[in-house]
Amino acid sequence: MKNSFISLFENKVVINIKGKNINRFLKRLISHKVDLLDIKYINRNEINLLVRAKDYKKIEELKTIYDIFIVDVHGMLKIKRVVKINSILIISFIFGVIFLIFLSNVIFDVEVIHTNRELRTLILNELQDDGIVKLRFQKNYDKVQEIKSRILSKHKDKIEWLEIENVGTKYIIRVEERKLPVPDENVENRHIVARKSAIIKKIDAEIGEVVREINDYVKPGDIIISGEIKLYDQVKDVTSAKGKVYGEVWYQTKVTYPLTRRTERLLSNRKKVLVIQFLNKKIELFNLKPFKDKKIKQQKLIYNSLLPINLSLEEQQELKIVEEMNTIDEAIDKALSKGKEKIEEKLREDEYIISQNSLKVDIKSSKIELDIFYVVYEDITSYQPIVEMPVEPDEE
């Protein structure tokens, strides 16, 4: 195996020989210890002969009446010829890669994601002091973590959480502002009212006067826990009502589900592949057995938005495409599950679906349309400020 690999780089030449009685000439070469590696007869008076490059001079001396010229070369001679012909392209490519590596380590943008302008400015100023600013070189992971810890320690009264992410040539900073709890005395006087139409199922009142009963029907804005404390129908005190109200609310949705559906199933086969992206062309390196269908998770190794070439590492997982054929009953069951998932996505931990019923099924050529009615246990708490009317002085 080792010898065959070395022979790939051994200098060889293919020579064309023309003349009468070529076989006699070949015997002469053999007698002078010239190794004939390959012989291809073109006709009785012409052949192409593969020999080692070091034997070519000897063949020239022995040729006598024969016409000899080099047709092709192999080994290092071939590599040198290709390099010489494409020298400008190769040099340009090498300098391009070096330039790309240089640019990929330069910061071209720094973005702080938060709605508070003052907090964004604070973070940008701190990052600038540590060299994370446009047109500077990027920092290594340990340095970024050190900068992050310093900012959190310095502004622990303002910042709850901070993440500095390096995406290509850009730093994206995600920050969570620390909000100190507001004392209850600063909360304005208010009622707790219904956020939507519902039947009341539970009332947790901490402060205020409950003015509705369990199983009462309420509409949006109806007062459930009043901030006005009354005695014999007279308001004795006004406060900020505090508590929670849960109710039975209703939703009606339409869900469409296909009778024939194409789904993707992930298989266990995985591989990591180096990929060169040049303009719109994608070249996978050393991927001898590519997956027909696959899921790709990409990690950019060398990337710059100003250049048309980039290098990335793809983690590929094989996919199997499955054609799912459903009966009408199966499609209805799956539509019910799909609708339930959509409703549950909007619910919090203390909320849940009480019941669901299909109202109407429309069967079409390739799909069904299902109208579904849901009864949901949900937090319906909302607030309404109490507007205090000015007290008119008594007339004398």
C-alpha positions as CSV (number, residue, x, y, z in Angstrom):
1,M,0.0,0.0,0.0
2,K,2.9,2.3,0.9
3,N,4.7,1.6,-2.4
4,S,1.6,2.2,-4.4
5,F,1.1,5.6,-2.7
6,I,4.7,6.6,-3.3
7,S,4.4,5.6,-7.0
8,L,1.6,8.1,-7.4
9,F,4.2,10.9,-7.0
10,E,7.0,9.2,-9.0
11,N,7.9,11.1,-12.1
12,K,6.7,9.3,-15.3
13,V,6.3,10.2,-18.9
14,V,4.0,9.0,-21.7
15,I,6.0,9.0,-25.0
16,N,4.6,8.5,-28.5
17,I,6.9,6.4,-30.7
18,K,6.5,6.1,-34.5
19,G,8.5,3.9,-36.8
20,K,8.8,0.4,-38.4
21,N,9.2,-2.7,-36.4
22,I,8.5,-1.1,-33.0
23,N,8.7,-4.4,-31.2
24,R,12.4,-4.7,-32.1
25,F,12.9,-1.2,-30.5
26,L,11.1,-2.2,-27.4
27,K,13.4,-5.3,-27.0
28,R,16.4,-2.9,-27.3
29,L,15.0,-0.8,-24.5
30,I,14.5,-3.8,-22.3
31,S,18.0,-5.0,-22.9
32,H,19.3,-1.5,-21.8
33,K,17.2,-2.0,-18.5
34,V,14.5,0.5,-19.3
35,D,11.3,-0.4,-17.4
36,L,8.3,-0.4,-19.8
37,L,5.4,0.4,-17.4
38,D,2.6,0.4,-19.9
39,I,2.3,0.0,-23.6
40,K,-0.7,1.0,-25.7
41,Y,-0.7,0.2,-29.4
42,I,-2.3,2.8,-31.7
43,N,-1.4,0.9,-34.9
44,R,1.4,-1.4,-36.0
45,N,3.8,1.5,-36.4
46,E,2.8,3.7,-33.5
47,I,2.6,3.2,-29.7
48,N,2.2,5.2,-26.5
49,L,4.7,4.1,-23.9
50,L,4.7,4.8,-20.2
51,V,8.2,4.9,-18.6
52,R,10.0,6.6,-15.7
53,A,11.1,10.1,-16.4
54,K,14.8,9.3,-15.6
55,D,14.8,6.8,-18.5
56,Y,13.6,9.3,-21.1
57,K,17.2,10.6,-21.8
58,K,18.4,7.0,-22.4
59,I,15.5,6.4,-24.8
60,E,16.4,9.5,-26.7
61,E,19.9,8.1,-27.2
62,L,18.6,4.7,-28.4
63,K,15.9,6.0,-30.8
64,T,17.9,5.9,-34.0
65,I,15.2,6.0,-36.8
66,Y,12.2,6.4,-34.6
67,D,10.2,9.6,-33.9
68,I,9.7,10.2,-30.2
69,F,7.9,13.0,-28.3
70,I,6.3,13.4,-24.9
71,V,2.5,13.1,-24.8
72,D,1.9,13.4,-21.1
73,V,3.5,13.4,-17.7
74,H,2.6,11.9,-14.3
75,G,3.7,12.3,-10.6
76,M,5.4,15.4,-9.4
77,L,6.0,16.6,-13.0
78,K,2.2,16.7,-13.4
79,I,1.7,18.5,-10.2
80,K,4.4,21.1,-11.1
81,R,2.8,21.6,-14.5
82,V,-0.7,22.1,-13.1
83,V,0.7,24.5,-10.4
84,K,2.6,26.5,-13.1
85,I,-0.4,26.8,-15.4
86,N,-2.7,27.8,-12.5
87,S,-0.1,29.7,-10.5
88,I,-2.1,33.0,-10.6
89,L,-5.3,31.3,-9.5
90,I,-3.6,29.3,-6.7
91,I,-1.8,32.4,-5.4
92,S,-5.1,34.4,-5.5
93,F,-6.8,31.6,-3.7
94,I,-4.2,31.4,-0.9
95,F,-4.2,35.2,-0.4
96,G,-8.0,35.1,-0.5
97,V,-8.1,32.5,2.3
98,I,-5.6,34.5,4.3
99,F,-7.6,37.7,3.8
100,L,-10.8,35.8,4.7
101,I,-9.3,34.5,7.9
102,F,-8.1,38.0,8.8
103,L,-11.5,39.5,8.1
104,S,-13.3,36.7,10.0
105,N,-11.5,37.7,13.1
106,V,-12.4,41.4,12.9
107,I,-15.5,42.8,14.6
108,F,-17.8,44.5,12.1
109,D,-20.9,45.0,14.3
110,V,-21.9,45.0,17.9
111,E,-25.6,44.8,18.8
112,V,-27.3,45.0,22.2
113,I,-30.8,43.6,22.2
114,H,-33.0,45.4,24.6
115,T,-35.7,48.1,24.5
116,N,-34.2,50.3,27.1
117,R,-31.9,52.8,25.3
118,E,-30.0,53.8,28.5
119,L,-29.2,50.2,29.3
120,R,-28.0,49.6,25.7
121,T,-25.7,52.6,25.9
122,L,-24.4,51.4,29.2
123,I,-23.5,48.0,27.8
124,L,-21.9,49.4,24.6
125,N,-19.7,51.8,26.7
126,E,-18.6,49.0,28.9
127,L,-17.8,46.7,25.9
128,Q,-15.9,49.6,24.2
129,D,-13.7,49.9,27.3
130,D,-12.8,46.2,26.9
131,G,-12.1,46.5,23.2
132,I,-15.3,44.9,21.9
133,V,-16.0,47.6,19.3
134,K,-16.2,47.8,15.5
135,L,-13.0,47.2,13.5
136,R,-11.2,45.6,16.4
137,F,-10.0,42.0,16.6
138,Q,-12.4,39.5,18.3
139,K,-11.7,38.2,21.8
140,N,-11.2,34.6,22.7
141,Y,-13.9,32.7,24.7
142,D,-12.1,33.1,28.1
143,K,-11.7,36.9,27.6
144,V,-15.3,37.3,26.7
145,Q,-16.4,35.4,29.8
146,E,-14.1,37.7,31.9
147,I,-15.6,40.8,30.4
148,K,-19.1,39.4,31.0
149,S,-18.4,38.7,34.7
150,R,-16.9,42.2,35.1
151,I,-19.9,44.0,33.7
152,L,-22.3,41.8,35.8
153,S,-20.3,42.5,38.9
154,K,-20.1,46.2,38.3
155,H,-23.8,46.7,37.5
156,K,-25.5,44.1,39.5
157,D,-28.2,46.5,40.6
158,K,-29.1,47.1,36.9
159,I,-28.4,43.9,35.1
160,E,-30.1,40.5,36.0
161,W,-28.6,38.4,33.2
162,L,-26.1,39.0,30.3
163,E,-25.0,36.9,27.4
164,I,-22.3,37.8,24.8
165,E,-22.6,35.7,21.6
166,N,-20.1,35.8,18.7
167,V,-22.0,35.2,15.4
168,G,-19.5,35.4,12.5
169,T,-18.1,38.9,12.6
170,K,-20.8,40.2,14.8
171,Y,-21.2,40.3,18.6
172,I,-24.9,40.0,19.8
173,I,-25.4,40.9,23.4
174,R,-28.6,39.8,25.1
175,V,-29.4,41.4,28.4
176,E,-32.1,41.2,31.0
177,E,-32.7,44.3,33.1
178,R,-32.9,43.9,36.9
179,K,-36.2,45.4,38.0
180,L,-36.5,46.0,41.7
181,P,-39.9,45.2,43.2
182,V,-42.3,48.1,43.4
183,P,-43.7,48.6,46.9
184,D,-47.4,47.9,47.1
185,E,-48.1,51.4,48.4
186,N,-47.1,52.8,44.9
187,V,-49.8,50.8,43.2
188,E,-52.8,52.9,42.2
189,N,-56.2,52.1,43.7
190,R,-58.0,49.6,41.4
191,H,-60.7,47.0,41.0
192,I,-60.1,43.5,39.7
193,V,-62.3,42.9,36.7
194,A,-62.9,40.2,34.1
195,R,-60.5,40.2,31.2
196,K,-63.0,38.3,29.0
197,S,-66.4,36.7,29.0
198,A,-66.4,33.7,31.3
199,I,-68.2,31.7,34.1
200,I,-66.3,32.3,37.4
201,K,-64.7,29.1,38.8
202,K,-62.3,30.3,41.4
203,I,-61.7,33.6,43.3
204,D,-58.4,34.2,45.3
205,A,-58.9,37.5,47.0
206,E,-56.1,38.9,49.1
207,I,-57.1,42.6,49.3
208,G,-60.5,44.0,48.4
209,E,-64.2,43.1,48.6
210,V,-65.5,40.1,46.5
211,V,-68.7,41.2,44.7
212,R,-69.3,38.1,42.5
213,E,-70.0,34.5,43.2
214,I,-68.6,31.2,41.8
215,N,-70.5,30.2,38.6
216,D,-71.5,33.8,37.9
217,Y,-71.3,34.8,34.3
218,V,-69.2,37.9,33.7
219,K,-68.4,40.0,30.7
220,P,-65.1,42.0,30.0
221,G,-64.8,44.8,32.5
222,D,-67.3,43.4,35.1
223,I,-65.9,44.0,38.6
224,I,-65.2,40.8,40.6
225,I,-63.0,42.1,43.5
226,S,-63.8,45.7,44.3
227,G,-61.2,48.1,45.6
228,E,-64.0,50.1,47.3
229,I,-64.6,48.8,50.9
230,K,-68.2,49.4,51.7
231,L,-70.3,49.3,54.9
232,Y,-74.1,49.6,54.5
233,D,-73.6,50.6,50.8
234,Q,-71.4,53.5,51.9
235,V,-67.7,53.6,50.6
236,K,-65.6,53.6,53.8
237,D,-62.1,53.1,52.2
238,V,-60.5,52.8,48.7
239,T,-57.6,50.4,48.1
240,S,-55.8,48.5,45.4
241,A,-57.5,45.2,45.0
242,K,-55.2,42.2,44.9
243,G,-55.9,38.6,43.9
244,K,-56.6,36.3,41.0
245,V,-59.8,35.1,39.3
246,Y,-60.1,31.9,37.2
247,G,-63.0,31.3,34.9
248,E,-64.4,28.9,32.3
249,V,-63.9,30.5,28.8
250,W,-64.7,29.2,25.3
251,Y,-62.9,29.1,22.0
252,Q,-63.9,27.9,18.6
253,T,-61.1,27.0,16.1
254,K,-60.9,25.6,12.6
255,V,-58.2,23.0,12.0
256,T,-57.1,21.6,8.6
257,Y,-55.4,18.2,8.3
258,P,-54.3,16.4,5.1
259,L,-55.5,12.9,4.2
260,T,-52.1,12.4,2.6
261,R,-49.1,13.9,4.4
262,R,-45.4,13.8,3.8
263,T,-43.4,13.6,7.0
264,E,-39.7,13.4,7.9
265,R,-38.3,10.9,10.3
266,L,-34.8,11.3,11.7
267,L,-32.5,8.2,11.5
268,S,-29.6,7.4,13.8
269,N,-26.9,7.9,11.1
270,R,-24.9,11.1,11.7
271,K,-21.7,12.6,10.3
272,K,-19.7,15.8,10.3
273,V,-18.8,17.3,6.9
274,L,-16.6,20.2,6.0
275,V,-18.4,22.4,3.4
276,I,-17.1,25.2,1.2
277,Q,-19.7,27.6,0.0
278,F,-18.7,29.7,-3.0
279,L,-21.4,32.0,-4.3
280,N,-24.4,29.7,-4.7
281,K,-22.3,26.5,-5.1
282,K,-21.9,24.1,-2.2
283,I,-18.9,21.7,-2.1
284,E,-18.8,18.9,0.5
285,L,-15.2,17.9,1.2
286,F,-14.4,14.1,1.7
287,N,-18.1,13.2,1.8
288,L,-17.9,9.9,-0.2
289,K,-21.4,8.6,0.7
290,P,-23.7,11.6,1.1
291,F,-27.2,11.2,2.6
292,K,-30.0,11.4,0.1
293,D,-32.1,13.4,2.6
294,K,-30.7,15.0,5.7
295,K,-31.1,17.5,8.5
296,I,-28.3,20.0,8.8
297,K,-26.9,21.9,11.7
298,Q,-24.3,24.4,10.5
299,Q,-21.4,25.9,12.3
300,K,-19.5,28.6,10.4
301,L,-15.8,28.4,10.7
302,I,-14.6,31.0,8.3
303,Y,-17.2,33.6,7.2
304,N,-17.4,37.2,6.2
305,S,-20.4,38.9,4.6
306,L,-18.1,40.9,2.3
307,L,-16.6,37.8,0.6
308,P,-18.3,35.2,-1.7
309,I,-16.6,32.2,0.0
310,N,-16.9,30.7,3.4
311,L,-16.0,27.5,5.2
312,S,-18.4,25.7,7.6
313,L,-18.8,22.5,9.5
314,E,-22.1,20.7,9.1
315,E,-23.5,18.1,11.4
316,Q,-25.7,16.0,9.2
317,Q,-28.3,13.5,10.3
318,E,-30.0,11.2,7.8
319,L,-33.7,11.7,7.2
320,K,-36.3,9.3,5.9
321,I,-39.2,10.8,4.0
322,V,-42.4,9.0,4.8
323,E,-45.7,9.4,3.0
324,E,-48.4,9.3,5.6
325,M,-51.8,8.0,4.4
326,N,-54.7,8.7,6.7
327,T,-58.3,7.5,6.8
328,I,-61.0,10.1,7.5
329,D,-61.2,8.9,11.2
330,E,-57.4,9.0,11.6
331,A,-57.3,12.5,10.1
332,I,-60.0,13.7,12.5
333,D,-58.2,12.3,15.5
334,K,-54.9,14.0,14.4
335,A,-56.7,17.3,13.7
336,L,-58.1,17.2,17.3
337,S,-54.6,16.6,18.7
338,K,-53.2,19.4,16.5
339,G,-55.9,21.8,17.7
340,K,-55.4,20.9,21.3
341,E,-51.6,21.5,21.0
342,K,-52.3,25.0,19.5
343,I,-54.6,25.9,22.4
344,E,-52.2,24.5,25.1
345,E,-49.3,26.5,23.6
346,K,-51.1,29.7,24.8
347,L,-51.9,28.5,28.3
348,R,-49.9,28.9,31.4
349,E,-49.1,26.2,34.0
350,D,-52.2,26.9,36.1
351,E,-54.5,26.8,33.0
352,Y,-55.9,23.8,31.2
353,I,-58.5,22.5,28.7
354,I,-61.6,21.3,30.4
355,S,-63.2,19.7,27.3
356,Q,-63.2,19.7,23.5
357,N,-65.9,18.8,21.0
358,S,-65.9,18.7,17.2
359,L,-68.7,20.7,15.8
360,K,-68.5,20.2,12.0
361,V,-66.3,18.1,9.6
362,D,-65.9,19.1,6.0
363,I,-64.3,16.4,3.9
364,K,-62.5,17.6,0.7
365,S,-60.5,15.8,-1.9
366,S,-57.1,15.9,-0.1
367,K,-57.9,17.1,3.4
368,I,-60.5,17.6,6.2
369,E,-61.5,20.8,7.9
370,L,-62.7,20.4,11.4
371,D,-64.5,23.0,13.6
372,I,-63.6,22.4,17.3
373,F,-65.2,24.0,20.4
374,Y,-63.0,24.2,23.6
375,V,-63.9,24.9,27.2
376,V,-60.8,26.2,29.0
377,Y,-60.0,26.9,32.7
378,E,-58.1,30.2,32.4
379,D,-56.9,33.2,34.4
380,I,-59.3,36.0,33.6
381,T,-57.8,38.6,35.9
382,S,-57.6,42.2,34.7
383,Y,-57.5,45.6,36.4
384,Q,-59.5,48.8,36.3
385,P,-58.3,52.0,38.0
386,I,-60.6,53.6,40.5
387,V,-61.4,57.2,39.6
388,E,-62.3,59.1,42.7
389,M,-64.8,61.8,42.3
390,P,-64.0,65.2,44.0
391,V,-66.1,65.8,47.2
392,E,-68.4,68.8,46.8
393,P,-68.5,71.1,49.9
394,D,-71.8,71.1,51.9
395,E,-74.1,74.1,51.2
396,E,-74.8,76.1,54.3
